[in-house]
Amino acid sequence: MVEILIIIGVVVLVGLFVAMAYNRLVAGKNQVENGWSQIDVQLKRRHDLIPNLVEVAKDYMDYEQETLQQVIAARQGAVTASKSGDRAGQIQAEGMLGAALGKFFALAEDYPDLKANENVASLMEELSGTENKIAFSRQFYNDSVLAQNTRVESFPSNIIANMFRFARHPYFEVPEEEKAPVKVDLR
């Protein structure tokens, strides 16, 4: 009789462990999805602001049409990637858009009339604020990914993760172009 109670106790403990590990993995997955949703909202806002900024800026930046075309192409690539559902592809496309915007902002500094335009100043301020929100959202997302990936890979929760097909999530990393120091030519 004691042996049966011990076996039942062990089965109950294993069952509780599996349930708790599974629930932690589900909670982590949901937190990662929530983090991505917050990024997605800010990316949508950025995608909506860029055409307005390019439209206003193209009257002032006659000699920089190539840069404007790069921004437009990068935005279109990011919008297309966001519709594909491929998170890694979207992260890469958003990195390219960030690099194109960085180049645009750097060139905009050379156009005093552009910087003085109220519409451009307002749009650039909104876009700058949106970029800050993206950075904060990206940090929250990456923190959530770190916690979830640790759960997915750590023993013994990795056994439960493999049983229920919980996978690692990609980080939203800053592209190499944005990591490089900004070159300023004061001549």
RANOR-V893810 format. One record per residue. N is the residue number from 1. PHI is phi in whole degrees, -180 to 180 (NA if undefined). Layout:
n:phi
N:PHI
N:PHI
//
This chain:
n:phi
1:NA
2:-64
3:-64
4:-66
5:-66
6:-66
7:-63
8:-62
9:-61
10:-64
11:-62
12:-64
13:-64
14:-63
15:-61
16:-65
17:-61
18:-60
19:-63
20:-66
21:-63
22:-62
23:-64
24:-66
25:-66
26:-64
27:-61
28:-64
29:-62
30:-67
31:-68
32:-62
33:-63
34:-62
35:-61
36:-66
37:-61
38:-65
39:-64
40:-58
41:-62
42:-70
43:-65
44:-61
45:-62
46:-62
47:-61
48:-75
49:-78
50:-60
51:-58
52:-64
53:-64
54:-63
55:-61
56:-71
57:-73
58:-66
59:-70
60:-95
61:-103
62:-58
63:-91
64:-117
65:-62
66:-63
67:-64
68:-63
69:-65
70:-65
71:-64
72:-63
73:-65
74:-66
75:-64
76:-63
77:-63
78:-69
79:-64
80:-62
81:-64
82:-68
83:-82
84:-75
85:85
86:-87
87:-62
88:-64
89:-65
90:-67
91:-60
92:-65
93:-64
94:-67
95:-64
96:-66
97:-65
98:-60
99:-66
100:-64
101:-65
102:-60
103:-65
104:-61
105:-62
106:-65
107:-71
108:-61
109:-62
110:-82
111:-121
112:-60
113:-64
114:-65
115:-66
116:-80
117:-67
118:-61
119:-63
120:-65
121:-61
122:-65
123:-64
124:-67
125:-67
126:-63
127:-66
128:-64
129:-62
130:-65
131:-62
132:-65
133:-65
134:-63
135:-62
136:-66
137:-65
138:-64
139:-64
140:-62
141:-61
142:-64
143:-64
144:-66
145:-63
146:-59
147:-63
148:-68
149:-62
150:-65
151:-63
152:-66
153:-98
154:-83
155:-83
156:-97
157:-67
158:-64
159:-65
160:-66
161:-60
162:-68
163:-61
164:-105
165:59
166:-80
167:-116
168:-69
169:-112
170:-79
171:-79
172:-98
173:-97
174:-75
175:-65
176:-57
177:-61
178:-80
179:-79
180:-67
181:-66
182:-74
183:-94
184:-116
185:-108
186:-97
187:-86
//
